[in-house]
Amino acid sequence: MFFEGKRFFMSVTLGDIAKATDLSVSTVSRVINGSALISRDQALRVQRAARKLGYRKRVIRRHKQRAIMTIKLVLPRYRSPLLHQFYDTTELVEGIRKGMQPTRGNLVVEVARRGMDLFAHKKGSDLDSVIFAFVQPAGQVYSDLLERGVPCLTLNRVIRGGHYITGDNEGGVGELVDRLYEANGKLRPAHVTLRRSSAVVKSRQRGVAKACERLGIAFGHDDVYAVDEPSEIDAGFVKKLVKNGCNAVIAFNDLVAVSVLQAARDASVKVPEQLALTGFDDSPVRRLVRPMIASMSMPVSQIAEEAGRWVTRVVVEREAGLVQTVLPGDYCEGETVGENS
């Protein structure tokens, strides 16, 4: 309730409108504050209920320093423990918080799983945004978020019609091919990848093919070798590559590259003299082997900071328009790219 002059009013709250429309308070708030990320049906329901109940908006300036966001950070569940070598979760969290400054945020962490329901608990309705980090959920999850008016961002995946911030997987692999070609103009590369239908797998394979086409290097489906796990790569695997005329391997990531390196030793194949080698992601594991594997960095800190800035722009400042950002990585010098004999 409040007074205006000598008149006395019963104050209608956002909770009253939420109850009348069977929507969450956060969705009602977004409609009242003019968010563009709300469906037309929801907006009309809220507007009608607000007029009927006599809601009067109090104009209060929202300061970044005072806004406290609740962000759900969804992380992937890796089947193989080795895959946790890709990046440091602490680096991810710290980067998001740094990018959000001076806005403060409560990060609620959840692990992705099949049939995931982000709103299974009461607190789910209080979410201001969701960040999917290195994981892409089912389309129904995105649909639920859109229906509820909760903006979401996906990291290291390209989402058509959605917000995303990703490393340049395709361009990064292309630069690795360029480096190998500079070292050996008679390059005959193979791409050793994982047998998974993921956007990253496809984009890196596409990057190899496009770079080879640009450089006039023969490369086709027979030059792509897919495995379920890096442990499948053994001496026989490498001997097959060499027998087929391959003199360089562009591995899907550093873990695959380490497996190729170990298998080459077992097969008495010299790296890089007989078989040049590159990885991807600049994960810690590449520094534990010799010769150290050349790689391309995944700019995790930069991706995370951009994600934090996205929270400020889209959630706090309510800027319209999609954020679709591709960030280049850096080439990481190694000892596995050289002139082949």
KEZATI-163149 format. One record per residue: x, y, z of N, C-alpha, C, CB in turn; residue in one letter. Coordinates in steps of 0.2 Angstrom, whole numbers, padded with zeros to 4 digits, always signed. Glycine has a CB too. Layout:
XYZXYZXYZXYZA/...
END
This chain:
+0004-0006+0000+0000+0000+0000+0004+0006+0000-0005+0000+0006M/+0002+0012-0003+0006+0018-0003+0001+0024-0003+0011+0018-0008F/+0003+0030-0001-0001+0036-0001+0001+0040-0007+0000+0040+0005F/-0003+0044-0010-0002+0049-0016-0006+0055-0014-0003+0046-0023E/-0003+0060-0012-0007+0066-0009-0011+0064-0003-0012+0068-0015G/-0018+0064-0004-0022+0062+0002-0025+0056+0001-0027+0068+0004K/-0024+0053-0005-0027+0047-0007-0023+0041-0005-0028+0046-0015R/-0027+0035-0003-0024+0029-0001-0025+0024-0006-0027+0027+0006F/-0019+0020-0008-0020+0015-0013-0017+0008-0010-0016+0017-0019F/-0021+0003-0012-0018-0004-0011-0013-0006-0016-0024-0009-0010M/-0007-0007-0015-0002-0009-0020-0003-0016-0023+0005-0008-0017S/-0003-0016-0029-0003-0022-0033+0004-0024-0034-0008-0022-0039V/+0006-0030-0032+0013-0033-0033+0013-0037-0039+0015-0036-0027T/+0020-0038-0041+0021-0043-0047+0019-0050-0045+0029-0043-0048L/+0019-0051-0039+0017-0058-0036+0009-0059-0038+0018-0059-0029G/+0005-0053-0037-0002-0054-0038-0003-0055-0045-0005-0047-0036D/+0001-0052-0050+0000-0053-0057+0002-0060-0059+0004-0048-0061I/+0008-0062-0056+0010-0069-0057+0005-0074-0055+0017-0070-0053A/+0002-0073-0050-0003-0078-0047-0009-0078-0052-0006-0076-0040K/-0011-0072-0055-0017-0071-0059-0016-0074-0066-0019-0064-0060A/-0009-0074-0068-0008-0077-0075-0005-0084-0075-0003-0072-0078T/-0003-0086-0069+0000-0093-0068+0007-0093-0071-0004-0098-0071D/+0010-0087-0071+0017-0086-0073+0022-0085-0067+0018-0081-0079L/+0028-0086-0068+0033-0084-0063+0034-0077-0062+0040-0087-0064S/+0036-0075-0056+0037-0068-0055+0042-0065-0059+0039-0067-0047V/+0048-0069-0061+0053-0066-0065+0050-0065-0072+0059-0071-0065S/+0046-0069-0074+0043-0068-0081+0039-0062-0081+0039-0074-0083T/+0035-0061-0076+0030-0055-0075+0035-0049-0075+0026-0055-0069V/+0040-0049-0071+0045-0043-0071+0048-0042-0078+0051-0045-0066S/+0050-0047-0082+0052-0045-0088+0047-0042-0093+0055-0052-0091R/+0041-0044-0092+0036-0041-0097+0035-0033-0094+0029-0045-0096V/+0035-0032-0088+0034-0026-0085+0039-0021-0087+0033-0026-0078I/+0045-0024-0087+0051-0020-0089+0053-0020-0096+0057-0022-0085N/+0049-0022-0100+0050-0022-0108+0055-0026-0111+0052-0015-0109G/+0056-0032-0108+0061-0037-0111+0058-0039-0118+0062-0043-0106S/+0063-0040-0122+0061-0042-0129+0062-0050-0129+0066-0039-0134A/+0064-0053-0124+0064-0060-0124+0058-0064-0121+0071-0062-0120L/+0053-0061-0122+0046-0064-0119+0042-0065-0125+0043-0059-0114I/+0038-0071-0125+0034-0073-0130+0028-0068-0130+0031-0080-0130S/+0025-0067-0136+0019-0062-0137+0013-0064-0132+0017-0061-0144R/+0012-0071-0132+0006-0073-0128+0007-0071-0121+0006-0081-0129D/+0013-0072-0118+0015-0071-0111+0014-0063-0110+0022-0073-0109Q/+0017-0059-0114+0016-0052-0114+0009-0050-0113+0020-0049-0119A/+0005-0052-0118-0002-0050-0118-0006-0052-0111-0006-0053-0124L/-0004-0058-0109-0007-0061-0103-0006-0056-0097-0005-0068-0101R/+0001-0055-0096+0003-0050-0091+0000-0043-0091+0011-0050-0091V/+0000-0041-0097-0003-0034-0098-0010-0033-0097-0001-0031-0105Q/-0014-0038-0099-0021-0038-0097-0022-0039-0090-0025-0044-0101R/-0018-0043-0086-0019-0044-0079-0017-0038-0075-0015-0050-0077A/-0012-0035-0078-0010-0029-0074-0015-0023-0075-0003-0026-0077A/-0018-0022-0081-0023-0017-0081-0029-0019-0077-0025-0017-0089R/-0031-0025-0077-0037-0027-0073-0036-0026-0066-0039-0035-0075K/-0030-0028-0063-0029-0027-0056-0027-0020-0054-0023-0032-0054L/-0026-0016-0059-0024-0009-0057-0017-0008-0055-0029-0006-0052G/-0012-0012-0058-0005-0012-0056-0002-0005-0059-0001-0017-0059Y/+0002-0002-0054+0005+0004-0056+0012+0003-0055+0002+0010-0052R/+0016+0004-0060+0023+0003-0059+0027+0009-0056+0026+0002-0066K/+0031+0007-0051+0035+0012-0048+0042+0012-0051+0036+0010-0040R/+0044+0018-0053+0050+0019-0057+0056+0019-0052+0049+0025-0062V/+0060+0014-0052+0066+0014-0048+0072+0012-0053+0065+0009-0042I/+0077+0017-0053+0082+0015-0057+0086+0009-0055+0087+0022-0058R/+0088+0005-0059+0092-0001-0057+0099+0000-0059+0089-0008-0061R/+0103+0000-0053+0110+0001-0054+0114-0006-0055+0113+0005-0048H/+0119-0006-0059+0123-0012-0060+0126-0014-0053+0128-0011-0065K/+0128-0009-0049+0131-0011-0043+0127-0014-0038+0135-0005-0040Q/+0120-0013-0039+0115-0015-0034+0112-0022-0037+0110-0010-0032R/+0112-0023-0043+0108-0028-0046+0112-0035-0044+0108-0028-0054A/+0108-0040-0041+0111-0046-0040+0107-0051-0044+0111-0048-0032I/+0111-0054-0049+0108-0059-0053+0109-0066-0051+0111-0058-0060M/+0104-0070-0053+0104-0078-0051+0105-0081-0058+0098-0080-0047T/+0111-0084-0059+0113-0087-0065+0114-0094-0064+0119-0083-0069I/+0111-0098-0068+0112-0106-0068+0118-0107-0073+0106-0110-0069K/+0123-0110-0071+0129-0112-0075+0128-0120-0076+0136-0110-0072L/+0127-0122-0082+0126-0129-0083+0133-0132-0086+0120-0131-0088V/+0136-0137-0083+0142-0140-0085+0141-0147-0088+0147-0140-0079L/+0145-0149-0093+0145-0156-0096+0146-0161-0091+0149-0156-0102P/+0144-0167-0092+0146-0173-0088+0150-0177-0093+0140-0177-0086R/+0156-0178-0092+0161-0182-0097+0161-0189-0095+0168-0179-0096Y/+0160-0193-0100+0160-0200-0099+0167-0203-0097+0158-0204-0105R/+0172-0200-0100+0179-0201-0099+0183-0196-0094+0183-0202-0106S/+0186-0199-0089+0189-0194-0084+0195-0190-0088+0192-0198-0078P/+0197-0192-0093+0203-0188-0097+0200-0182-0100+0206-0193-0102L/+0194-0182-0101+0191-0176-0104+0191-0170-0100+0184-0177-0107L/+0192-0171-0093+0192-0165-0089+0198-0161-0089+0191-0168-0081H/+0202-0163-0094+0209-0159-0095+0208-0153-0099+0214-0164-0097Q/+0202-0153-0102+0201-0147-0107+0202-0140-0104+0194-0148-0110F/+0199-0139-0098+0199-0132-0096+0198-0133-0088+0194-0128-0099Y/+0199-0128-0085+0199-0127-0077+0192-0124-0076+0205-0123-0074D/+0188-0127-0072+0181-0124-0071+0182-0118-0067+0177-0129-0067T/+0187-0118-0062+0188-0111-0059+0190-0106-0063+0194-0112-0054T/+0193-0107-0069+0195-0102-0073+0188-0099-0077+0200-0104-0079E/+0184-0104-0078+0177-0102-0081+0173-0098-0076+0174-0108-0083L/+0173-0100-0070+0169-0096-0065+0172-0089-0064+0168-0100-0059V/+0178-0089-0063+0181-0082-0062+0181-0077-0068+0189-0083-0060E/+0181-0080-0074+0180-0076-0080+0173-0073-0080+0182-0080-0086G/+0168-0077-0079+0161-0075-0079+0160-0069-0074+0156-0080-0078I/+0163-0070-0068+0162-0065-0063+0166-0058-0065+0164-0068-0056R/+0171-0059-0067+0175-0053-0070+0172-0050-0075+0182-0055-0072K/+0169-0053-0080+0165-0050-0085+0159-0046-0083+0163-0055-0090G/+0156-0049-0077+0150-0046-0075+0151-0039-0071+0146-0051-0070M/+0157-0038-0069+0158-0032-0064+0156-0026-0068+0165-0032-0062Q/+0153-0021-0064+0151-0021-0056+0145-0025-0054+0151-0014-0054P/+0142-0028-0059+0136-0032-0057+0138-0038-0053+0131-0034-0063T/+0134-0040-0048+0135-0046-0044+0131-0051-0046+0135-0044-0036R/+0133-0057-0045+0129-0063-0047+0130-0069-0043+0130-0065-0054G/+0124-0073-0042+0125-0079-0039+0125-0085-0044+0119-0080-0034N/+0130-0088-0044+0131-0094-0049+0128-0100-0046+0138-0094-0052L/+0123-0103-0049+0120-0110-0047+0123-0115-0052+0113-0109-0046V/+0127-0120-0050+0130-0124-0054+0125-0131-0055+0137-0126-0052V/+0124-0133-0061+0121-0139-0062+0124-0143-0068+0113-0138-0064E/+0124-0150-0067+0128-0154-0072+0122-0156-0077+0131-0160-0069V/+0124-0156-0084+0119-0158-0089+0118-0165-0089+0122-0156-0096A/+0112-0167-0090+0109-0174-0090+0104-0175-0095+0108-0176-0083R/+0102-0181-0097+0097-0182-0101+0090-0180-0097+0097-0189-0104R/+0085-0177-0101+0079-0176-0098+0080-0170-0093+0076-0182-0095G/+0085-0166-0093+0086-0161-0088+0080-0156-0088+0092-0157-0090M/+0078-0154-0082+0072-0149-0081+0075-0144-0076+0066-0152-0078D/+0076-0138-0079+0079-0132-0075+0074-0129-0071+0082-0127-0080L/+0068-0131-0071+0063-0128-0067+0059-0133-0062+0058-0124-0071F/+0063-0139-0061+0060-0144-0057+0059-0142-0050+0064-0150-0057A/+0063-0137-0047+0062-0135-0041+0059-0127-0040+0069-0135-0037H/+0057-0126-0035+0053-0119-0034+0058-0113-0036+0051-0118-0027K/+0065-0114-0034+0070-0109-0035+0071-0108-0043+0076-0111-0032K/+0069-0113-0047+0070-0112-0054+0067-0106-0057+0068-0119-0057G/+0061-0104-0054+0057-0099-0057+0061-0092-0055+0050-0099-0054S/+0066-0092-0051+0069-0086-0049+0075-0085-0054+0071-0086-0042D/+0077-0089-0059+0082-0088-0063+0082-0082-0067+0083-0094-0067L/+0088-0078-0067+0088-0072-0072+0091-0074-0079+0092-0067-0069D/+0095-0079-0079+0098-0082-0085+0101-0089-0084+0103-0077-0088S/+0103-0092-0090+0106-0098-0090+0112-0098-0094+0101-0104-0091V/+0118-0101-0092+0123-0102-0097+0125-0109-0097+0130-0098-0094I/+0125-0112-0103+0127-0118-0105+0134-0118-0107+0122-0122-0110F/+0139-0121-0103+0146-0121-0104+0148-0127-0107+0149-0119-0097A/+0150-0127-0113+0153-0132-0117+0149-0138-0117+0160-0134-0114F/+0142-0137-0117+0137-0142-0118+0131-0139-0121+0135-0145-0111V/+0128-0143-0126+0122-0141-0129+0116-0145-0127+0123-0140-0137Q/+0111-0143-0124+0105-0147-0121+0101-0149-0127+0102-0144-0116P/+0096-0153-0126+0090-0154-0131+0086-0148-0132+0086-0160-0128A/+0084-0148-0138+0080-0142-0141+0074-0140-0136+0077-0143-0147G/+0071-0145-0132+0066-0144-0128+0068-0139-0122+0063-0150-0125Q/+0074-0140-0120+0076-0136-0115+0076-0128-0117+0084-0138-0112V/+0079-0127-0123+0079-0120-0125+0072-0118-0126+0082-0120-0132Y/+0067-0122-0128+0060-0120-0129+0057-0118-0122+0056-0126-0132S/+0059-0122-0117+0056-0121-0110+0059-0114-0108+0058-0126-0105D/+0065-0112-0109+0068-0106-0107+0064-0100-0111+0075-0106-0108L/+0063-0101-0117+0060-0096-0121+0053-0095-0119+0060-0098-0129L/+0049-0100-0117+0042-0099-0115+0042-0096-0108+0039-0106-0114E/+0047-0097-0104+0047-0094-0097+0050-0087-0098+0051-0098-0092R/+0053-0085-0103+0056-0078-0104+0063-0078-0100+0052-0073-0101G/+0067-0083-0100+0073-0083-0097+0078-0083-0102+0074-0089-0092V/+0082-0078-0103+0088-0078-0108+0093-0083-0106+0091-0071-0109P/+0096-0086-0112+0101-0091-0111+0107-0090-0116+0098-0098-0111C/+0113-0092-0114+0119-0092-0118+0122-0098-0118+0123-0086-0115L/+0125-0100-0124+0128-0106-0125+0136-0105-0126+0125-0111-0130T/+0140-0108-0123+0147-0107-0124+0150-0113-0128+0151-0107-0117L/+0154-0111-0133+0158-0115-0138+0154-0120-0142+0163-0120-0133N/+0148-0117-0143+0143-0120-0148+0140-0115-0152+0138-0125-0144R/+0138-0116-0158+0135-0111-0163+0127-0113-0163+0138-0111-0170V/+0123-0109-0160+0116-0110-0159+0112-0105-0164+0114-0109-0152I/+0109-0108-0169+0105-0104-0174+0100-0100-0170+0103-0108-0180R/+0099-0094-0171+0094-0090-0168+0095-0089-0161+0087-0093-0169G/+0100-0091-0158+0101-0090-0150+0108-0087-0149+0101-0097-0147G/+0108-0085-0142+0115-0082-0140+0120-0087-0139+0113-0078-0133H/+0126-0085-0142+0132-0090-0141+0138-0086-0141+0132-0095-0146Y/+0143-0089-0138+0150-0086-0138+0155-0092-0139+0152-0082-0132I/+0159-0093-0144+0162-0099-0145+0169-0097-0147+0159-0103-0151T/+0174-0102-0147+0180-0101-0149+0180-0103-0157+0185-0106-0146G/+0185-0101-0161+0185-0102-0168+0188-0109-0169+0189-0096-0172D/+0184-0114-0169+0186-0121-0170+0188-0122-0177+0180-0126-0168N/+0184-0120-0182+0185-0121-0189+0191-0117-0191+0179-0119-0193E/+0192-0110-0189+0197-0106-0191+0204-0109-0188+0196-0099-0190G/+0203-0111-0182+0209-0113-0178+0212-0119-0181+0207-0114-0171G/+0208-0124-0183+0211-0130-0186+0214-0128-0193+0205-0135-0187V/+0211-0123-0196+0214-0121-0203+0221-0118-0202+0209-0116-0206G/+0222-0114-0196+0228-0111-0195+0234-0117-0194+0228-0107-0189E/+0231-0122-0191+0236-0128-0189+0238-0131-0196+0233-0133-0185L/+0233-0132-0201+0235-0135-0207+0240-0130-0211+0229-0135-0212V/+0239-0123-0210+0244-0119-0213+0251-0119-0210+0241-0111-0212D/+0251-0120-0204+0258-0121-0200+0261-0128-0203+0257-0122-0193R/+0258-0133-0204+0260-0139-0206+0263-0138-0213+0255-0145-0206L/+0259-0135-0217+0260-0134-0224+0267-0130-0225+0254-0131-0228Y/+0267-0125-0221+0273-0120-0221+0280-0125-0220+0273-0115-0216E/+0279-0130-0215+0285-0134-0214+0286-0139-0219+0283-0137-0207A/+0281-0141-0223+0282-0146-0228+0277-0145-0233+0281-0153-0225N/+0279-0143-0239+0275-0141-0244+0272-0147-0248+0278-0138-0250G/+0274-0153-0246+0271-0160-0249+0267-0163-0243+0277-0164-0251K/+0263-0159-0240+0259-0161-0235+0254-0167-0237+0255-0156-0231L/+0253-0172-0233+0248-0177-0234+0245-0178-0227+0251-0184-0237R/+0240-0174-0225+0238-0175-0218+0232-0180-0217+0235-0168-0216P/+0231-0182-0211+0226-0186-0209+0223-0182-0203+0228-0193-0207A/+0216-0183-0203+0213-0180-0197+0210-0185-0192+0207-0175-0199H/+0213-0186-0186+0211-0191-0181+0206-0188-0177+0217-0194-0178V/+0200-0190-0177+0195-0187-0173+0191-0192-0169+0190-0183-0177T/+0186-0189-0165+0182-0194-0161+0175-0195-0165+0180-0190-0154L/+0173-0201-0164+0167-0204-0167+0161-0201-0163+0167-0211-0168R/+0160-0195-0163+0154-0192-0160+0151-0187-0164+0156-0188-0153R/+0144-0186-0164+0140-0181-0168+0139-0175-0164+0133-0184-0170S/+0145-0171-0163+0144-0165-0160+0146-0159-0164+0149-0165-0153S/+0144-0153-0163+0145-0147-0167+0153-0146-0167+0142-0141-0164A/+0157-0147-0162+0164-0146-0162+0167-0151-0166+0166-0146-0154V/+0166-0157-0166+0169-0162-0170+0168-0160-0177+0166-0169-0168V/+0162-0159-0179+0160-0157-0186+0164-0151-0188+0153-0156-0187K/+0164-0146-0184+0167-0139-0186+0175-0140-0187+0166-0134-0181S/+0178-0144-0183+0185-0145-0184+0187-0149-0190+0188-0148-0177R/+0183-0154-0191+0184-0158-0197+0183-0154-0203+0179-0164-0197Q/+0177-0150-0203+0176-0145-0208+0182-0140-0209+0170-0141-0207R/+0185-0138-0204+0191-0133-0204+0197-0136-0208+0193-0131-0198G/+0198-0143-0207+0203-0146-0210+0202-0147-0218+0204-0153-0207V/+0196-0149-0219+0194-0150-0226+0195-0143-0230+0187-0152-0227A/+0192-0138-0227+0192-0131-0231+0199-0129-0231+0188-0126-0227K/+0204-0129-0226+0210-0127-0227+0214-0131-0232+0214-0128-0220A/+0213-0138-0232+0216-0142-0238+0214-0140-0245+0215-0149-0236C/+0208-0138-0245+0205-0136-0252+0208-0130-0254+0198-0135-0252E/+0209-0125-0249+0212-0118-0250+0219-0119-0253+0211-0114-0244R/+0223-0124-0250+0230-0125-0251+0231-0130-0257+0233-0127-0245L/+0226-0132-0260+0227-0137-0265+0230-0144-0263+0231-0134-0270G/+0228-0146-0256+0230-0152-0254+0225-0157-0254+0232-0151-0246I/+0227-0163-0257+0222-0169-0257+0219-0171-0250+0225-0175-0261A/+0213-0171-0249+0210-0173-0243+0203-0175-0244+0211-0167-0237F/+0201-0181-0242+0194-0183-0242+0192-0187-0236+0194-0187-0249G/+0186-0191-0237+0183-0194-0232+0188-0200-0229+0177-0197-0234H/+0192-0203-0234+0196-0208-0232+0202-0206-0228+0199-0211-0238D/+0203-0199-0227+0209-0196-0223+0206-0194-0216+0211-0190-0227D/+0200-0196-0215+0197-0195-0208+0197-0201-0204+0190-0191-0208V/+0200-0202-0199+0200-0208-0195+0197-0206-0188+0208-0210-0194Y/+0191-0210-0187+0188-0208-0181+0188-0214-0176+0180-0207-0182A/+0189-0212-0169+0189-0217-0164+0184-0216-0159+0196-0218-0161V/+0182-0221-0155+0177-0219-0149+0181-0216-0143+0174-0226-0147D/+0187-0219-0142+0191-0216-0136+0198-0216-0139+0191-0221-0130E/+0202-0211-0136+0209-0210-0138+0213-0217-0137+0213-0205-0134P/+0211-0221-0132+0215-0227-0130+0215-0232-0136+0212-0230-0124S/+0211-0231-0141+0210-0236-0147+0216-0234-0151+0204-0235-0151E/+0220-0229-0151+0225-0227-0155+0231-0231-0153+0226-0220-0155I/+0234-0236-0157+0240-0240-0155+0245-0240-0161+0238-0247-0153D/+0250-0244-0160+0255-0244-0165+0253-0246-0172+0261-0249-0163A/+0248-0251-0172+0245-0253-0178+0241-0247-0181+0241-0259-0177G/+0238-0243-0177+0234-0237-0180+0239-0233-0184+0231-0234-0174F/+0245-0231-0181+0250-0226-0184+0253-0229-0190+0255-0224-0178V/+0255-0236-0189+0258-0239-0195+0253-0239-0201+0259-0246-0193K/+0246-0239-0200+0242-0239-0205+0242-0232-0208+0234-0241-0203K/+0242-0227-0204+0242-0220-0207+0248-0219-0212+0243-0215-0201L/+0254-0221-0209+0260-0221-0213+0260-0225-0220+0266-0223-0209V/+0257-0231-0219+0257-0235-0225+0252-0232-0230+0254-0242-0223K/+0247-0228-0228+0243-0225-0233+0245-0218-0235+0236-0223-0229N/+0252-0217-0234+0255-0211-0236+0254-0204-0232+0252-0209-0243G/+0252-0205-0226+0251-0199-0222+0257-0197-0219+0246-0201-0216C/+0259-0191-0219+0265-0188-0216+0264-0183-0210+0270-0185-0221N/+0257-0182-0209+0255-0177-0204+0248-0179-0201+0255-0170-0206A/+0247-0178-0194+0241-0179-0191+0239-0173-0188+0242-0185-0186V/+0232-0170-0190+0229-0165-0186+0224-0169-0181+0225-0160-0191I/+0226-0169-0175+0222-0172-0170+0216-0168-0168+0226-0174-0164A/+0210-0171-0166+0204-0167-0164+0206-0163-0158+0199-0172-0162F/+0210-0165-0153+0212-0162-0147+0219-0164-0145+0206-0162-0142N/+0221-0161-0139+0228-0163-0137+0228-0170-0134+0230-0158-0131D/+0222-0172-0131+0222-0179-0129+0223-0184-0134+0215-0180-0125L/+0219-0183-0140+0220-0188-0146+0227-0187-0148+0215-0186-0151V/+0230-0181-0148+0237-0180-0151+0242-0184-0146+0239-0173-0151A/+0241-0184-0140+0246-0187-0135+0245-0195-0137+0244-0186-0128V/+0239-0197-0138+0239-0205-0140+0242-0206-0146+0231-0206-0140S/+0242-0202-0151+0245-0203-0157+0253-0203-0156+0243-0198-0163V/+0255-0198-0152+0262-0198-0151+0265-0204-0147+0264-0192-0146L/+0261-0207-0142+0264-0213-0139+0263-0219-0144+0259-0214-0133Q/+0258-0219-0148+0258-0225-0153+0263-0224-0158+0251-0225-0156A/+0265-0218-0160+0271-0217-0165+0277-0220-0162+0271-0210-0167A/+0278-0219-0155+0284-0221-0152+0284-0229-0152+0285-0219-0145R/+0279-0232-0151+0278-0239-0151+0279-0242-0158+0271-0241-0148D/+0277-0238-0163+0278-0240-0170+0285-0239-0173+0272-0238-0174A/+0289-0235-0169+0296-0233-0171+0295-0228-0177+0300-0239-0173S/+0290-0224-0176+0289-0219-0181+0291-0212-0178+0281-0218-0184V/+0296-0208-0181+0298-0202-0178+0294-0196-0179+0305-0201-0181K/+0293-0193-0173+0289-0186-0174+0294-0181-0172+0283-0187-0169V/+0294-0176-0176+0290-0174-0182+0293-0177-0189+0289-0167-0183P/+0299-0180-0189+0303-0181-0195+0299-0185-0200+0309-0185-0193E/+0295-0191-0197+0291-0195-0202+0284-0193-0201+0292-0202-0200Q/+0282-0191-0195+0275-0189-0194+0274-0183-0190+0271-0195-0191L/+0272-0177-0194+0271-0171-0190+0264-0172-0186+0271-0165-0195A/+0263-0168-0181+0257-0169-0177+0255-0162-0173+0259-0174-0171L/+0249-0161-0173+0246-0155-0170+0240-0158-0166+0244-0149-0175T/+0239-0154-0160+0233-0155-0156+0228-0149-0156+0235-0156-0149G/+0224-0148-0151+0220-0142-0151+0217-0142-0144+0213-0143-0156F/+0216-0136-0141+0214-0134-0135+0219-0131-0130+0210-0140-0132D/+0226-0133-0131+0231-0131-0127+0229-0133-0120+0232-0123-0127D/+0228-0139-0119+0226-0142-0112+0232-0144-0109+0221-0148-0113S/+0232-0144-0102+0238-0145-0098+0242-0152-0100+0237-0146-0091P/+0239-0157-0103+0242-0163-0104+0247-0162-0110+0237-0168-0107V/+0247-0157-0114+0252-0157-0119+0259-0155-0117+0250-0152-0125R/+0259-0152-0111+0265-0150-0108+0269-0155-0104+0264-0144-0103R/+0265-0161-0103+0268-0167-0100+0272-0172-0104+0262-0170-0096L/+0272-0171-0110+0275-0175-0115+0280-0172-0119+0270-0179-0120V/+0285-0176-0121+0291-0173-0126+0291-0178-0132+0297-0173-0122R/+0292-0175-0138+0292-0168-0139+0285-0165-0138+0294-0167-0146P/+0285-0158-0135+0279-0155-0134+0275-0154-0140+0280-0148-0130M/+0268-0155-0140+0264-0155-0145+0262-0148-0147+0258-0159-0144I/+0262-0146-0153+0260-0140-0156+0252-0140-0155+0262-0138-0163A/+0249-0134-0154+0242-0134-0152+0239-0127-0154+0240-0136-0145S/+0233-0127-0153+0229-0121-0154+0225-0120-0148+0224-0121-0160M/+0225-0114-0145+0222-0113-0138+0215-0112-0139+0225-0106-0135S/+0211-0114-0134+0204-0113-0133+0203-0107-0128+0200-0119-0131M/+0201-0101-0130+0202-0095-0126+0196-0095-0121+0201-0089-0130P/+0197-0099-0116+0192-0100-0111+0191-0094-0106+0194-0106-0106V/+0196-0091-0104+0195-0085-0100+0192-0079-0104+0202-0082-0098S/+0193-0079-0110+0190-0073-0114+0183-0075-0115+0194-0072-0121Q/+0181-0081-0117+0174-0084-0118+0170-0082-0111+0174-0091-0120I/+0173-0084-0106+0170-0083-0099+0169-0076-0098+0174-0086-0094A/+0174-0071-0099+0173-0064-0098+0167-0061-0102+0179-0060-0099E/+0167-0063-0109+0162-0061-0113+0155-0064-0111+0163-0064-0120E/+0155-0070-0108+0149-0072-0105+0146-0068-0099+0149-0079-0103A/+0151-0065-0095+0149-0061-0090+0146-0054-0092+0155-0060-0085G/+0149-0052-0098+0147-0045-0101+0140-0046-0104+0152-0043-0106R/+0139-0052-0107+0132-0054-0109+0127-0053-0104+0132-0061-0112W/+0128-0056-0098+0123-0055-0092+0122-0048-0091+0126-0059-0086V/+0127-0044-0091+0125-0037-0090+0121-0034-0095+0132-0033-0089T/+0123-0035-0102+0120-0032-0107+0113-0034-0108+0124-0033-0114R/+0112-0041-0108+0105-0044-0109+0100-0044-0103+0106-0051-0112V/+0103-0045-0097+0099-0046-0092+0098-0040-0088+0101-0051-0087V/+0103-0036-0087+0103-0030-0083+0101-0024-0087+0110-0028-0079V/+0104-0023-0093+0103-0017-0097+0097-0019-0102+0109-0015-0100E/+0095-0025-0103+0090-0027-0107+0091-0025-0114+0083-0025-0104R/+0097-0025-0117+0098-0023-0124+0095-0029-0128+0106-0023-0125E/+0092-0026-0134+0089-0031-0139+0095-0033-0144+0084-0027-0143A/+0093-0038-0147+0098-0041-0152+0102-0047-0149+0103-0036-0154G/+0103-0051-0154+0107-0057-0152+0115-0056-0151+0106-0063-0157L/+0118-0060-0146+0125-0060-0145+0127-0066-0148+0127-0059-0138V/+0131-0066-0154+0134-0071-0157+0141-0070-0159+0130-0073-0164Q/+0146-0072-0155+0153-0070-0155+0157-0076-0156+0155-0067-0148T/+0162-0075-0160+0167-0081-0162+0174-0078-0160+0167-0083-0169V/+0177-0081-0155+0184-0078-0153+0189-0082-0156+0184-0078-0145L/+0194-0079-0159+0200-0083-0161+0205-0086-0156+0204-0079-0166P/+0208-0092-0156+0213-0094-0152+0220-0092-0154+0212-0101-0151G/+0225-0094-0150+0232-0092-0152+0235-0099-0154+0235-0089-0146D/+0240-0098-0158+0244-0104-0160+0249-0105-0154+0248-0103-0167Y/+0250-0111-0152+0254-0113-0147+0260-0117-0150+0251-0117-0141C/+0266-0114-0149+0272-0117-0152+0273-0124-0149+0278-0113-0151E/+0276-0129-0153+0277-0135-0150+0283-0138-0154+0272-0140-0151G/+0285-0144-0153+0291-0147-0156+0288-0153-0161+0295-0150-0151E/+0282-0153-0163+0280-0158-0167+0278-0156-0174+0274-0162-0163T/+0279-0150-0176+0278-0148-0182+0285-0146-0185+0273-0141-0183V/+0287-0150-0190+0294-0149-0193+0294-0151-0200+0299-0152-0189G/+0300-0150-0204+0300-0153-0210+0301-0160-0210+0306-0149-0214E/+0297-0164-0214+0297-0171-0214+0302-0174-0218+0290-0174-0216N/+0305-0179-0217+0310-0182-0221+0306-0187-0226+0315-0186-0217S/
END
